[in-house]
């Protein structure tokens, strides 16, 4: 049996405390030496300052949690920063042998020490963000009776075999790896970039399989399906709603909330005591942290953010790492240009900042929030990690910087695994992606003008002038946070930053043209209903013929007299009957193309025209937006999503379908039903 009463202090605890004291003292020593306004009499005084800083954190953590309950996440941020500054100021002002001239000197010491510790952390090769949850790691090792470096030698099953049967109640951790295709994960496994997942597979504790992300294979559609069991409300990443008379953007917290309300039956994946962390939708979780659809309610209970915001140097180190990540992105983007890498897209503007925030600051915060929920014993925890997806959009799905992001996510999963070993529940970890990504030059690079400009040219109507970054998806975390900050304000739900910040129109546009990866949609907004192929041809005779003749377009789905028809350059495919005239335009798009297109074309808010790009050699596509790695339509690896699950949680074969010669789950709804079945089997669903 596992130890009921773990020792209060172990040798590993003492070693970790000494290392923490020494590393903090080293960082403070360098900072004090470099800041003119702070003086110490001897090196021992620096060690004393480090000791006081550590004790201050231990003494203030509990009262800060109580205060943060009322102030929310923002209150936790303010209190945490204030506490760090206060403790360092007190140590540098009142300890004997130490003196400081001003508050600015104290702040300088805090920042410089954090930067030095972050650099030292990198030099010694420590795991990227283990420092964020160091206290939880030590507690987990102590409870599990593990040595300091237990992780890496085997799975949780090895611990149970050593200590006896594990009598803890079950729990489930669902990790969403945004944008990771099955072929990409296979590549990372072979390259040794994901040793945690490779160890699970090698030990037989987990199994890896694919599932088919149906069109539209976008984050909002798949996430809604995984968490709520339906995707019918989402025809693309953003779309025109005739009912609302405006553009709906799922990266807007208010729109995400509306979509969730239309889809939720109150029994989502996380309904029974679950926790959602950094997801687009809540899954009906009672506790939501950084969830876009719940942003109007705030970012989450403030006490849960105290560990990250108040721990000495943690937040400042994360900010320092964020700056470093932005500089790294600038360098890597420049290197693509110098080496002549193609296809590629510009990686300037706000993107380096957005990448840095999602890949360092948000990742560290997610690491802390999930770790705390595991220690608290939440029955089901679901977290969405967007790091890889964001970089792959701009660098390419298999480019080195994208794969390095995936390597970092594997380390995060390894940290949670280690913390879960000392948690009050025996957690089973399920890793699932929402879709993959496909590489290719953009439509604009292939044709010489944007998709929207091409549609307006063929219709002979003026194109609106629009600017801003191409990747609206990247602005999601920022808009979630900013919307939450405004929850006590006017509450109008406006998007505050990013290319979709202003979706209002002074009057109804004649046409709305939207790209979701290599899936394009066209709406004729002034018509109260969807126009038929004959009506489109009568009003704009050059539009559909001009699109299908484009070298970057594979086919256009129009609405004929008997239903949707896919029209290509040399033939057509009746999606309702399967009848092909001439050369099949769906050839080369896989065996699921007809079913997927028939379904998406019939959704209430689907475009009057549905366009899918051409697919070239090696599955390369042409995104209708400015991204070199994309997803949304068909072609390449974008529909081959990942499902890695414990071996004892099986997927019955009768739930699978044949897709391109493989038996896989089809649609996020199928994965949702399987996840719910596993939770029920583990006793984690009420009424099961």
Secondary structure, 3 states (H helix, E strand, C coil): CCCCCCCCCCHHHHHHHHHHHHHHHHHHHHHHHHCCCEEECCHHHHHHHHHHHHHHHHHHHHHHHHHHHHHHHHHHHHHHHHHHHHHHHHHHHHCCCEEECCHHHHHHHHHHHHHHHHHHHHHCCCCCCHHHHHHHHHHHHHHHCCCCCCCCCCCHHHHHHHHCCCCCEEEEEEEEECCCCHHHHHHHHHHCCCHHHHHHHHHCCEEEEEEECCCCCCHHHHHHHHHHCCCCCCCCCEEEECCCCEEEECCCHHHHHHHHHHHCCCCCCCCCCCEEECCCCCCCCCEEECCHHHHHHCCCCHHHHHHHHHCCCHHHHHHHHHHHHHHHHHHHHHHHHHHCCCCCCCCCCCHHHHHHHHHHHHHHHHHHHHHHHHHHCCCEEEEEECHHHHHHHHHCCCCHHHHHHHHHHHHHHHHHHHHHCCCCEEEEEEEECCCCCEECCCHHHHHCCCHHHHHHHHHCCCCCCCCCCCCHHHHHHHHHHHHHHCCCCCCCCCCCCCCCCCCCCCCCCCCEEEEECCEEEEECCCCCCCCCHHHHHHHCCCHHHHHHCCCCEEEEEEEECCEEEEECCCEEEECCCCCEEECCCCCCCCCCHHHHHHHHHCCCCCCCEEEEECCCHHHCCCCCCCCCEECCCCCCCCCEEEEEEECCCCCCHHHCEEECCEEEEECHHHHHHHHHHHHHHCCCCCCC
